[in-house]
Amino acid sequence: EMSASLVGSEMCIRDSDKTIKDMLAQRRQKAELDALSYRDFVMSNADYAALDRLLREKELEEMKLSFSGKSAPTSLKAELKRLRGQKSALEKELGINAERLLPRYFCSKCSDTGRYGGKICECAIRLREELLYSDSSFVCKGQQFSLSTETDEENNKAIEICRRFADAYPSTQILNIIIFGAVATGKTFLAGSICNRLAERGLSFCALTAFGLAREFLNEHTSPAAQRTGLSELTDAPLLVIDDLGSEPFYNNVSREYLFALLDERAVGKRGTVVTTNLSLAELCERYGERVFSRLADKSKGIFINLKGSDKRLNNKQGGRQ
């Protein structure tokens, strides 16, 4: 019961049930409208329409007898067989595709309801994956805790902290995780692994880069008052994941103010936030101010993770040339 949609060009999986249900409803509606349209076309043939109406009347008669615990008489059974034969022959003569008279659902198992056998249907799971791993998101399938190649003991402890967080959220004392360290030490991998674990558990989240976040702030700030959303899609997301905070453009009267408002609103709502950054704690405070830093640095609700080591991407490239 899952969902996803986009904030700008960033992936934001939120309001999971509603989004997926809307997409499935569109599929279902299209299948049913197509069948209805084809049926209207077929029923424009008077002979076929009359035969179909008579057959339905006889089938209803048989159904009523069945509900009352009685068997249909031999004459009714014979009449039904004759009418069905006539209808089949007329369909062949007129070139009617009988299968198109019924809705042809995208998923034959759940009839595009998203539920099959009391569980989430595979088609709904595939929809979630398609949205989750769109090219516009920094989250990808390869970001899995189990796929980590980390060898540093301290970094592995950090990975375990994040794994336990992702396994238990939102039933965690910790709500916020700030992951910092040098370039390419695995911060985005770790944030993506948290997202993927939540997705596996059927939970919603919003994941976007700091650049996309800055764009959302600027759009909100410059939009007419009637068109402003209050950034509810960000404030209300069960978990917000911001990648590479500090790399985005800085807008006076926007960046600090909107980031504080966002973090403050999420803190009031007891909603978690995961942030990755190349900045040190001192640099975060200098760039965004003490109010923002106080929200990020609240040790009663969050934890700082410092990933150490050299550039893993560079090491991988060098290793490939050896």
C-alpha positions as CSV (number, residue, x, y, z in Angstrom):
1,E,0.0,0.0,0.0
2,M,2.5,2.2,-1.4
3,S,3.1,5.3,-3.2
4,A,5.3,7.8,-4.9
5,S,5.3,11.1,-6.7
6,L,7.8,13.8,-7.7
7,V,8.9,17.0,-6.0
8,G,10.4,19.0,-8.9
9,S,12.7,16.4,-10.5
10,E,13.3,14.7,-7.2
11,M,11.8,11.5,-5.9
12,C,9.3,11.9,-3.1
13,I,7.4,8.8,-2.0
14,R,4.6,10.1,0.1
15,D,0.9,9.4,0.6
16,S,1.7,5.9,-0.6
17,D,-1.8,4.5,-0.4
18,K,-3.4,7.4,-2.2
19,T,-0.9,7.6,-5.1
20,I,-0.9,4.0,-5.9
21,K,-4.7,3.7,-5.5
22,D,-5.1,6.6,-7.9
23,M,-2.9,5.0,-10.5
24,L,-4.7,1.7,-10.2
25,A,-8.1,3.4,-10.3
26,Q,-7.1,5.1,-13.6
27,R,-6.1,1.7,-15.1
28,R,-9.4,0.2,-13.9
29,Q,-11.4,3.0,-15.2
30,K,-9.8,2.9,-18.6
31,A,-10.4,-0.9,-18.9
32,E,-14.0,-0.5,-17.9
33,L,-14.7,2.5,-20.2
34,D,-13.0,0.7,-23.1
35,A,-15.3,-2.3,-22.6
36,L,-18.4,0.0,-22.2
37,S,-17.5,1.9,-25.4
38,Y,-17.1,-1.3,-27.3
39,R,-20.3,-2.7,-26.0
40,D,-22.2,0.5,-27.1
41,F,-20.8,0.0,-30.5
42,V,-21.8,-3.7,-30.7
43,M,-25.3,-3.0,-29.3
44,S,-25.9,-0.6,-32.2
45,N,-26.7,-3.8,-34.2
46,A,-30.4,-4.4,-33.4
47,D,-30.3,-8.1,-34.0
48,Y,-27.4,-8.6,-31.6
49,A,-28.9,-6.3,-29.0
50,A,-32.2,-8.2,-29.0
51,L,-30.4,-11.5,-28.7
52,D,-28.2,-10.3,-25.9
53,R,-31.3,-8.9,-24.0
54,L,-33.2,-12.2,-24.3
55,L,-30.2,-14.2,-23.2
56,R,-29.7,-12.0,-20.1
57,E,-33.4,-12.5,-19.2
58,K,-33.1,-16.2,-19.4
59,E,-29.8,-16.2,-17.4
60,L,-31.5,-14.1,-14.7
61,E,-34.4,-16.5,-14.6
62,E,-32.0,-19.4,-14.1
63,M,-30.2,-17.4,-11.3
64,K,-33.4,-16.7,-9.4
65,L,-34.2,-20.4,-9.4
66,S,-30.7,-21.2,-8.2
67,F,-31.0,-18.7,-5.3
68,S,-34.3,-20.3,-4.3
69,G,-32.7,-23.7,-4.2
70,K,-34.4,-25.0,-7.3
71,S,-32.9,-26.4,-10.5
72,A,-33.6,-24.9,-13.9
73,P,-36.0,-27.0,-15.9
74,T,-34.7,-28.9,-18.9
75,S,-36.5,-26.5,-21.3
76,L,-34.7,-23.5,-19.8
77,K,-31.4,-25.1,-20.0
78,A,-32.0,-26.0,-23.7
79,E,-33.2,-22.5,-24.4
80,L,-30.0,-21.0,-22.8
81,K,-27.8,-23.4,-24.9
82,R,-29.6,-22.4,-28.1
83,L,-29.4,-18.6,-27.4
84,R,-25.7,-18.9,-26.5
85,G,-25.0,-20.7,-29.7
86,Q,-26.9,-18.1,-31.7
87,K,-25.0,-15.3,-30.0
88,S,-21.7,-16.9,-30.7
89,A,-22.5,-17.5,-34.3
90,L,-23.7,-13.9,-34.7
91,E,-20.5,-12.6,-33.1
92,K,-18.5,-14.5,-35.6
93,E,-20.6,-13.2,-38.5
94,L,-20.3,-9.6,-37.4
95,G,-16.6,-9.9,-36.4
96,I,-17.3,-9.1,-32.7
97,N,-14.5,-9.8,-30.3
98,A,-16.4,-11.1,-27.3
99,E,-13.4,-10.6,-25.0
100,R,-13.6,-6.9,-25.5
101,L,-17.1,-6.8,-24.1
102,L,-15.6,-7.3,-20.7
103,P,-13.0,-5.0,-19.1
104,R,-9.5,-6.1,-20.0
105,Y,-7.6,-5.1,-16.8
106,F,-3.9,-4.4,-16.8
107,C,-3.6,-7.0,-14.0
108,S,-5.7,-10.1,-14.5
109,K,-5.1,-11.2,-10.9
110,C,-6.4,-8.3,-8.9
111,S,-8.5,-6.6,-11.7
112,D,-6.4,-3.4,-11.0
113,T,-7.5,-3.2,-7.4
114,G,-4.0,-3.7,-6.0
115,R,-5.1,-6.5,-3.7
116,Y,-5.1,-10.2,-4.4
117,G,-5.6,-13.1,-2.0
118,G,-5.8,-10.6,0.9
119,K,-2.4,-9.2,0.2
120,I,-0.8,-6.4,-1.8
121,C,-0.8,-7.6,-5.5
122,E,2.5,-7.9,-7.4
123,C,1.3,-5.2,-9.8
124,A,1.2,-2.6,-7.0
125,I,4.6,-3.6,-5.8
126,R,6.0,-3.2,-9.4
127,L,4.4,0.2,-9.6
128,R,6.2,1.3,-6.4
129,E,9.5,0.0,-7.7
130,E,9.1,1.8,-11.0
131,L,8.5,5.1,-9.2
132,L,11.1,4.6,-6.6
133,Y,13.9,3.9,-9.0
134,S,13.2,6.6,-11.5
135,D,16.2,8.3,-13.0
136,S,15.4,11.5,-11.2
137,S,16.1,10.1,-7.8
138,F,19.4,9.6,-6.0
139,V,17.9,6.4,-4.5
140,C,18.8,3.2,-6.5
141,K,18.4,-0.5,-6.0
142,G,22.1,-1.0,-5.4
143,Q,21.9,1.0,-2.1
144,Q,21.3,-1.9,0.3
145,F,22.9,-2.4,3.7
146,S,23.7,-6.0,2.7
147,L,25.7,-4.8,-0.3
148,S,28.0,-2.6,1.6
149,T,31.7,-3.2,1.0
150,E,32.8,-1.1,4.0
151,T,35.9,-2.4,5.9
152,D,36.4,0.4,8.4
153,E,35.2,-0.8,11.9
154,E,33.8,2.6,12.9
155,N,32.0,3.1,9.6
156,N,30.4,-0.4,10.0
157,K,29.1,0.6,13.4
158,A,27.5,3.6,11.8
159,I,26.0,1.4,9.1
160,E,24.5,-0.9,11.8
161,I,23.0,2.1,13.6
162,C,21.3,3.2,10.3
163,R,20.1,-0.4,9.6
164,R,18.5,-0.6,13.1
165,F,16.9,2.8,12.6
166,A,15.5,1.7,9.2
167,D,14.2,-1.6,10.6
168,A,12.3,0.1,13.5
169,Y,11.3,3.6,12.3
170,P,9.0,5.3,13.3
171,S,9.0,3.3,16.5
172,T,12.4,4.8,17.4
173,Q,13.6,7.2,20.1
174,I,15.9,8.7,17.5
175,L,14.1,10.6,14.8
176,N,16.9,12.4,13.0
177,I,20.2,11.2,11.6
178,I,22.9,13.6,10.3
179,I,25.5,11.8,8.2
180,F,28.6,13.9,7.5
181,G,32.1,13.3,6.2
182,A,34.4,13.9,3.3
183,V,33.3,13.5,-0.4
184,A,32.4,10.0,-1.5
185,T,32.7,8.3,1.9
186,G,29.4,6.5,1.4
187,K,26.9,9.0,2.8
188,T,24.4,8.9,-0.1
189,F,24.7,5.1,-0.1
190,L,23.7,5.0,3.5
191,A,20.8,7.4,3.1
192,G,19.6,5.4,0.1
193,S,19.9,2.2,2.0
194,I,17.6,3.6,4.7
195,C,15.1,4.6,2.0
196,N,15.2,1.2,0.4
197,R,14.7,-0.6,3.7
198,L,11.7,1.6,4.5
199,A,10.3,0.8,1.0
200,E,10.7,-2.9,1.7
201,R,8.6,-2.4,4.8
202,G,5.9,-0.6,2.9
203,L,6.6,2.8,4.5
204,S,6.6,6.2,2.8
205,F,9.4,8.7,2.7
206,C,10.5,11.8,0.7
207,A,14.0,11.8,-0.7
208,L,15.5,14.7,-2.5
209,T,18.8,16.5,-3.0
210,A,19.6,19.7,-1.3
211,F,19.6,21.4,-4.8
212,G,16.0,20.2,-5.3
213,L,15.1,21.3,-1.8
214,A,16.5,24.8,-2.5
215,R,14.4,24.9,-5.7
216,E,11.3,24.0,-3.7
217,F,12.0,26.8,-1.2
218,L,12.5,29.3,-3.9
219,N,9.4,28.3,-5.8
220,E,7.4,28.6,-2.6
221,H,8.9,32.0,-1.8
222,T,8.2,33.5,-5.2
223,S,4.8,32.0,-5.8
224,P,1.6,34.1,-5.4
225,A,0.1,33.6,-2.0
226,A,-2.9,31.7,-3.4
227,Q,-0.6,29.1,-5.0
228,R,1.7,28.5,-2.0
229,T,1.4,25.0,-0.4
230,G,3.2,25.6,2.8
231,L,5.6,22.8,1.6
232,S,3.2,20.4,3.2
233,E,4.5,17.5,1.0
234,L,7.9,18.0,2.8
235,T,6.6,18.8,6.2
236,D,4.1,15.9,6.3
237,A,6.4,13.2,4.7
238,P,6.8,10.3,7.3
239,L,10.5,10.5,6.7
240,L,12.4,13.2,4.9
241,V,15.8,12.5,3.4
242,I,18.0,15.4,2.2
243,D,21.1,14.5,0.3
244,D,24.2,16.7,0.1
245,L,23.0,19.6,2.3
246,G,25.4,22.5,1.8
247,S,26.0,21.9,-1.9
248,E,22.8,23.8,-3.0
249,P,22.6,27.5,-4.0
250,F,22.1,29.8,-1.0
251,Y,19.3,32.4,-1.2
252,N,19.2,35.2,1.2
253,N,15.9,35.4,3.2
254,V,15.0,32.0,1.9
255,S,17.5,29.2,2.6
256,R,17.9,29.6,6.4
257,E,14.3,30.7,7.0
258,Y,12.6,28.0,5.0
259,L,14.9,25.2,6.3
260,F,14.3,26.2,9.9
261,A,10.5,26.3,9.3
262,L,10.7,22.9,7.7
263,L,12.8,21.3,10.4
264,D,10.7,23.0,13.1
265,E,7.4,21.8,11.7
266,R,8.8,18.3,11.4
267,A,10.1,18.3,14.9
268,V,6.7,19.4,16.2
269,G,5.0,16.6,14.3
270,K,7.7,14.1,15.5
271,R,8.6,13.2,12.0
272,G,12.1,12.0,11.2
273,T,14.7,13.6,9.0
274,V,17.9,12.1,7.5
275,V,20.5,14.6,6.2
276,T,23.8,13.9,4.4
277,T,26.4,16.6,4.1
278,N,30.1,17.2,3.3
279,L,30.1,20.1,5.7
280,S,31.5,19.9,9.3
281,L,29.2,20.7,12.2
282,A,30.9,24.1,12.5
283,E,30.3,24.8,8.8
284,L,26.7,23.7,9.1
285,C,26.2,26.2,11.9
286,E,27.9,29.0,10.1
287,R,26.0,28.4,6.8
288,Y,22.5,27.9,8.2
289,G,22.6,29.7,11.6
290,E,22.2,28.6,15.2
291,R,18.4,28.1,14.9
292,V,18.7,25.6,12.1
293,F,21.7,23.9,13.8
294,S,19.8,23.6,17.0
295,R,17.1,21.6,15.2
296,L,19.7,19.4,13.6
297,A,21.9,19.0,16.7
298,D,19.1,18.1,19.2
299,K,20.8,15.1,20.8
300,S,17.5,14.0,22.5
301,K,16.0,13.3,19.1
302,G,18.9,12.7,16.8
303,I,22.4,11.3,16.2
304,F,25.5,12.5,14.2
305,I,27.3,9.9,12.1
306,N,30.8,10.8,10.9
307,L,31.9,8.6,8.0
308,K,35.6,8.4,7.7
309,G,38.0,7.3,5.0
310,S,39.2,8.2,1.5
311,D,37.1,8.7,-1.7
312,K,35.5,5.3,-2.3
313,R,34.6,6.2,-5.9
314,L,38.2,7.0,-6.7
315,N,39.4,3.9,-5.0
316,N,37.0,1.8,-7.0
317,K,38.2,3.3,-10.2
318,Q,41.8,2.7,-9.3
319,G,41.0,-0.8,-8.3
320,G,39.4,-1.4,-11.7
321,R,42.6,-0.4,-13.5
322,Q,44.8,-2.7,-11.5
